[in-house]
Amino acid sequence: MTTEPRRRVGLADAALTAALAAVTVLAAWLLPTHWFEGHELDGAGALLLVAQTLPVLVRRWLPLPALLVSCVAAVPYHAVDYPHEVALPPVMVLLYTVVVSGTRKRTIATLLPIFLAIALTIGLTQDGPPGVEVAAPLGWLTVATVFGEAVRQHRQYVDSITERAARRVAEERLRIARDLHDVLAHNIVVINAHAGVAAHLLDEERDHPALARIAEPLRTVAEASSKALAELRTTLDVLRGNETDSDRRPTPGLDRLPELVDATRSAGVAVTFSEHGEPRELGPAVEITLYRITQEALTNVVKHATASRATVRLDYLGGRVRLEITDDGRGSTGRRGGGYGIIGMTERAAVLGGRLTAGPGARGGFTVTAELPAEERV
C-alpha cells in the first residue's frame, strides 16, 4: 500500500475510532438507565470504554493484537458490571477484522477463549444463573463473526477467479507471442533480407538508370521492414512479460511523425505535415495513440486510396489535441471492408476518452479525424 492510500485508511480508522468512542460513552450516559442492568457508567467506566475502542486505530495492521488488547480492557469493565451492551460495538468491529484478515483455524482458536472469557466475566457478576445478560453479547459477537467469515470467503472466491483469469491471459499472451515470432517475424526477416540484397545488387548496376530507380523503393522496403521487426520484438517482449529491454527503446511519439511522413513520400504519395496552436508535451499514452493512428491512416492511404497527395494536421486546442489525416484518393470506395484498421483506431481513441471519425472528405478523398484529451506529462 502506497503512502497516500495508507494515509487515507489511517484517517478513516481514526474517524471510526472517534465515532465508536463517542457513541458508546454517550449511549451509556444518555439512554434511560432502566435499559441496562448493573452499575451506571462513571468516569472509570468511560475510560475503560475508550480503552476498548482505541485498538480500532491499528486494526488493519495488527488485527489480532488489537482485539486482544480490547478484550483485556473489557474484562474489568464487565467485571464491575457496567452496562454490557454498550461495550459491544468496538469488539464487534475488531472481531470482524480478525475474521476477515485471518483463516478459519485462527478464527476458531481466537474466538473460543474470547467467548469463554466474556461469558465467565459477565456470568460471575449476575446474582442468579446467567441468561440474557450472557446470551445477548455472545449473540452479537457471533453475528460479527459470521459476517466476517462470509466476507472472507467471498474475497477468496473473487481472488481465485481473478488468479485463474490472469493465468489464462498470460497463457494466451504467450501463445500470441509464439505465433507472431514463428510466422510474422520470420516473414518480415525474409522480406528485409531479400529487399536489402536486391537493392545492393541493383546499386552495382549504376550504368542503368532504370535499375537505379528500382533500387530506391527496395531500400525503403528494407528500412521499413527493419523498423517493423524492431517494433514487433518490442511487442513480443511485452507479451512475454519481459519489458526490461523494451523499456530501453524510445516509445513512438509525436517526434516520430515526420518519419511516417517521409516513409509515405517514399511510397509515392506527396504528404505534408503541419502543427497548429502551442505545441507541448503530452502524456505518453496520448502520444503513442496519435502516432499509431497516423501510422494506420497513412498505411491505408498507400494501400487502398490510390492517392497522390495527403495531409497530416495536428492542432493543440486547449485541453484537447486534434489530429486530421486527409487524402485525395478514392474515398470510401477505395477501402476494403474486411480489415480492422479503422476499428483499431477508434478503439485506441476511445480508451483515452477521445473519439475518432473516418469517412469521405468534404472535398473528396478520405478523412480520419481524432480528438483526444491533451493530458500533460507528469
Stockholm file with secondary structure:
# STOCKHOLM 1.0

chainA/1-378         MTTEPRRRVGLADAALTAALAAVTVLAAWLLPTHWFEGHELDGAGALLLVAQTLPVLVRRWLPLPALLVSCVAAVPYHAVDYPHEVALPPVMVLLYTVVVSGTRKRTIATLLPIFLAIALTIGLTQDGPPGVEVAAPLGWLTVATVFGEAVRQHRQYVDSITERAARRVAEERLRIARDLHDVLAHNIVVINAHAGVAAHLLDEERDHPALARIAEPLRTVAEASSKALAELRTTLDVLRGNETDSDRRPTPGLDRLPELVDATRSAGVAVTFSEHGEPRELGPAVEITLYRITQEALTNVVKHATASRATVRLDYLGGRVRLEITDDGRGSTGRRGGGYGIIGMTERAAVLGGRLTAGPGARGGFTVTAELPAEERV
#=GR chainA/1-378 SS CCHHHHHHHHHHHHHHHHHHHHHHHHHHHHSCGGGSCSCCCCHHHHHHHHHHHGGGGGTTTSHHHHHHHHHHHHHHHHHTTCCSGGGHHHHHHHHHHHHHHSCHHHHHHHHHHHHHHHHHHHHHTCSSSCCHHHHHHHHHHHHHHHHHHHHHHHHHHHHHHHHHHHHHHHHHHHHHHHHIIIIIIHHHHHHHHHHHHHHHHHHTCTTCHHHHHHHHHHHHHHHHHHHHHHHHHHHHHHHTTCCHHHHHSCCCCGGGHHHHHHHHHHTTCEEEEEEESCCCCBCHHHHHHHHHHHHHHHHHIIIIICCSEEEEEEEEETTEEEEEEEESSCGGGGSCTTCCHHHHHHHHHHHTTCEEEEEECTTSSEEEEEEEECCBCC
#=GC SS_cons         CCHHHHHHHHHHHHHHHHHHHHHHHHHHHHSCGGGSCSCCCCHHHHHHHHHHHGGGGGTTTSHHHHHHHHHHHHHHHHHTTCCSGGGHHHHHHHHHHHHHHSCHHHHHHHHHHHHHHHHHHHHHTCSSSCCHHHHHHHHHHHHHHHHHHHHHHHHHHHHHHHHHHHHHHHHHHHHHHHHIIIIIIHHHHHHHHHHHHHHHHHHTCTTCHHHHHHHHHHHHHHHHHHHHHHHHHHHHHHHTTCCHHHHHSCCCCGGGHHHHHHHHHHTTCEEEEEEESCCCCBCHHHHHHHHHHHHHHHHHIIIIICCSEEEEEEEEETTEEEEEEEESSCGGGGSCTTCCHHHHHHHHHHHTTCEEEEEECTTSSEEEEEEEECCBCC
//
